[in-house]
Amino acid sequence: MKIVCDFCKTEYTLAKNPNAPVRCAVCGHVWTPHKSFSLNRVWLKLFVVICALISACIFSFVAIVSFSTNSGNKKTLFATINEKSIHVVHDENGDNRIFVSGDITNNTNEVYGLPRLVIISYDSNDNILSRQSFIPPATLLEPKTTVTFNHILSVEPSNVKRVSVELKDFK
């Protein structure tokens, strides 16, 4: 332990903190050294490591909880096709076309801007016949609401065996 004379500032190194007043060998001044509070370096390092681990655990917990509430089965926006509403119609030229109807649902408590929709048609081998993008009927979707969309595909109906819908560039 280091002590310093209050009068002449001479420094002394002692094995332990003295319990009684000390006399300076240089100037003769007598003083009582203050007991200094010092942590052992090992304990200090252990304390720092424990604090870092606790911080890492808290950060990990918050990240996991945040990720799990924003993903999984709770989709924010999703589009579905009503299978019963898919049917063949005649366009203005008399050609047969497929009419598709579906819904876009907002499951959140926030207002969302609607992205473009993409309707994909497939043949009997699940090969993509066409991808048709179109603007939904609304630009914003209020919380906990659904909007219906309708679209007529430009592909020949005889080749189409399945139809799906996606929200374009929605994350």
C-alpha positions in Angstrom: 0.0 0.0 0.0 1.2 3.5 -0.8 1.0 6.4 1.7 2.1 10.0 1.3 3.2 12.4 4.0 0.7 15.3 4.2 3.5 17.8 4.8 6.4 17.0 2.6 4.7 14.7 0.1 7.3 11.9 0.6 5.9 8.5 -0.6 6.1 5.3 1.3 5.2 1.7 0.3 3.9 -0.5 3.1 2.8 -4.1 3.2 -0.5 -3.3 4.8 -2.6 -0.3 5.9 -1.2 0.9 9.4 -3.7 0.9 12.3 -1.9 3.8 14.1 -0.4 7.2 13.2 2.9 7.2 11.3 5.9 9.5 11.4 7.6 10.8 8.3 11.3 9.8 8.3 12.2 13.0 6.3 10.4 15.8 8.0 9.1 14.2 11.2 5.4 15.0 10.5 2.9 12.6 12.2 -0.3 11.7 10.5 -2.9 8.9 10.3 -3.1 7.5 6.8 -6.7 7.2 5.5 -7.8 3.6 4.8 -8.2 3.4 1.1 -10.9 1.4 -0.5 -9.3 -0.8 -3.2 -10.8 -3.7 -5.0 -8.6 -6.6 -5.8 -8.0 -6.6 -9.6 -9.3 -10.1 -9.9 -12.6 -9.2 -8.3 -12.9 -6.0 -10.4 -12.3 -8.0 -13.6 -14.9 -10.6 -12.4 -17.4 -7.8 -11.7 -16.8 -6.4 -15.2 -17.3 -9.8 -16.9 -20.5 -10.5 -14.9 -21.9 -7.1 -15.9 -21.0 -7.8 -19.6 -22.7 -11.2 -19.4 -25.9 -9.7 -17.8 -26.0 -7.0 -20.5 -25.6 -9.6 -23.3 -28.4 -11.7 -21.8 -30.7 -8.8 -21.6 -29.9 -7.7 -25.1 -30.4 -11.3 -26.4 -33.8 -11.6 -24.6 -35.0 -8.3 -26.0 -33.9 -9.2 -29.5 -35.6 -12.7 -29.3 -38.8 -11.2 -28.0 -38.8 -8.5 -30.6 -38.2 -10.9 -33.4 -40.8 -13.4 -32.3 -43.5 -10.8 -32.0 -42.7 -9.5 -35.5 -42.5 -12.8 -37.3 -44.1 -16.2 -37.2 -47.8 -16.8 -37.6 -48.7 -13.1 -37.1 -48.3 -11.7 -40.7 -48.7 -8.0 -40.9 -50.3 -7.9 -44.4 -51.4 -10.9 -46.4 -53.3 -11.5 -49.6 -55.5 -14.5 -50.3 -57.6 -15.7 -53.2 -61.1 -16.8 -52.7 -61.0 -20.1 -54.7 -64.8 -20.0 -55.2 -64.6 -16.6 -57.0 -62.2 -17.8 -59.7 -64.2 -18.3 -62.9 -64.1 -17.7 -66.7 -65.4 -14.5 -68.2 -65.5 -13.1 -71.8 -63.5 -10.0 -72.5 -64.6 -7.2 -74.9 -63.2 -9.2 -77.8 -65.1 -12.3 -76.9 -62.0 -14.2 -75.6 -62.2 -16.3 -72.5 -60.3 -14.9 -69.5 -60.0 -15.9 -65.9 -61.6 -13.6 -63.3 -59.8 -13.7 -59.9 -61.1 -12.2 -56.6 -59.4 -12.1 -53.2 -58.7 -10.2 -50.1 -55.8 -8.2 -48.6 -55.9 -8.2 -44.8 -54.1 -6.0 -42.3 -53.7 -8.0 -39.0 -51.8 -5.2 -37.2 -52.8 -2.1 -35.2 -51.0 0.1 -37.8 -52.0 1.7 -41.1 -50.2 0.1 -44.0 -49.6 1.4 -47.6 -50.5 -1.4 -50.0 -47.9 -2.7 -52.4 -48.7 -3.9 -55.9 -50.2 -7.3 -56.2 -48.9 -10.1 -58.3 -51.2 -12.9 -59.5 -49.3 -16.0 -60.7 -50.9 -18.6 -62.9 -49.5 -22.2 -63.1 -50.0 -25.1 -65.4 -50.7 -28.7 -64.4 -46.9 -29.3 -63.8 -46.7 -26.3 -61.5 -44.8 -24.3 -64.1 -45.4 -20.6 -64.1 -47.5 -19.4 -67.1 -47.7 -15.8 -66.2 -47.0 -13.2 -63.5 -49.3 -10.2 -63.7 -48.8 -7.2 -61.5 -51.5 -4.7 -60.7 -52.4 -1.9 -58.3 -54.7 -2.8 -55.4 -58.1 -1.1 -55.1 -56.9 1.0 -52.1 -53.6 2.8 -51.3 -53.8 2.5 -47.5 -55.3 -0.2 -45.3 -56.5 0.6 -41.9 -55.7 -1.6 -38.9 -57.6 -4.9 -38.6 -59.4 -4.4 -41.9 -59.7 -6.2 -45.2 -60.1 -5.0 -48.8 -61.3 -7.1 -51.7 -59.5 -7.0 -55.1 -60.6 -8.2 -58.5 -58.5 -8.9 -61.6 -58.9 -10.5 -65.0 -55.9 -12.6 -66.2 -54.7 -12.2 -69.7 -53.7 -15.9 -70.1 -55.7 -18.6 -71.9 -57.9 -20.3 -69.2 -57.5 -23.8 -70.7 -53.8 -24.0 -69.6 -54.3 -22.6 -66.1 -54.6 -25.2 -63.3 -53.7 -23.1 -60.2 -53.6 -19.4 -59.3 -51.7 -17.6 -56.4 -51.3 -14.1 -55.2 -48.3 -12.2 -53.7 -47.7 -8.7 -52.3 -44.9 -7.3 -54.5 -41.8 -6.1 -52.6 -43.5 -6.2 -49.2 -41.2 -7.0 -46.3 
